[in-house]
Amino acid sequence: MKETLKDLKERRSCRAYKPELPPQKLIDEVINAGIYAPSGMGKQSAIIIAVTDKEMRDRLSAMNAAILGITGDPFYGAPAVLVVLADKKIPTFRCDGSLVLGNLMNAAHAVGLGSCWIHRAKEEFESEEGRKILEKLGITGDYEGIGHCILGYPAEGGIREAAPRKSNYIYRI
Ligand SMILES: Cc1cc2nc3c(=O)[nH]c(=O)nc-3n(C[C@H](O)[C@H](O)[C@H](O)COP(=O)(O)O)c2cc1C
């Protein structure tokens, strides 16, 4: 239990990665933590597209960069990307997907991997190219991109210390 609390407090976003792909077993442990996230009425509205194929990883990075209006890699060199989308038919879909992403990032930290939420999955999968990727995977429902959890071994300097917590975070009654 103490370890869980420590992990939750010490997880930080990682923004520089070693190029090697972590073992599939480790990635699967992270994914497994994601699929056990709570969801509104237990509807499990989210899905995860686990990308370890370099060509697809680079394609998503380029799509994300174009949306952001940059030419660099918005995935900071991370070799794996877990894209979370959620079914728009379920009223709690954005909350559900966000909780999956939270679990993924915390689990990544717990198994010694770096991670970071990368945004713009909505725009990415609303695009023609994004729709085609979903179609090819046989994903036919009305899914909205919630976010990417990039994943890999942290490179030096990739992780910054936590910002101080704001003073008015908590109100007690
Ligand atoms: C909804 C959301 C979107 C985010 N999008 C990005 C992003 O596109 N790129 C990025 O580098 N970090 C992104 N982040 C990471 C935040 O910048 C990061 O969590 C924040 O600075 C706090 O740092 P920490 O995660 O190390 O505690 C995002 C985080 C959240 C929750």
The ligand as a Gaussian input file, in Angstrom:
#p B3LYP/6-31G(d) Opt

LIG

0 1
 C       -5.016000      16.584000     -20.325000
 C       -3.509000      16.661000     -20.399000
 C       -2.900000      16.961000     -21.590000
 C       -1.500000      17.012000     -21.678000
 N       -0.912000      17.226000     -22.887000
 C        0.430000      17.267000     -22.971000
 C        1.066000      17.422000     -24.234000
 O        0.424000      17.464000     -25.272000
 N        2.424000      17.481000     -24.246000
 C        3.185000      17.394000     -23.106000
 O        4.408000      17.472000     -23.189000
 N        2.601000      17.200000     -21.899000
 C        1.261000      17.121000     -21.807000
 N        0.662000      16.883000     -20.596000
 C        1.487000      16.680000     -19.403000
 C        1.419000      17.872000     -18.455000
 O        2.102000      18.956000     -19.012000
 C        2.010000      17.443000     -17.104000
 O        1.224000      16.429000     -16.535000
 C        2.096000      18.631000     -16.143000
 O        3.024000      19.581000     -16.579000
 C        2.459000      18.195000     -14.724000
 O        3.683000      17.509000     -14.708000
 P        3.829000      16.036000     -14.114000
 O        2.982000      15.117000     -15.009000
 O        5.281000      15.725000     -14.198000
 O        3.316000      16.033000     -12.735000
 C       -0.718000      16.795000     -20.511000
 C       -1.351000      16.451000     -19.301000
 C       -2.717000      16.360000     -19.247000
 C       -3.364000      15.934000     -17.954000

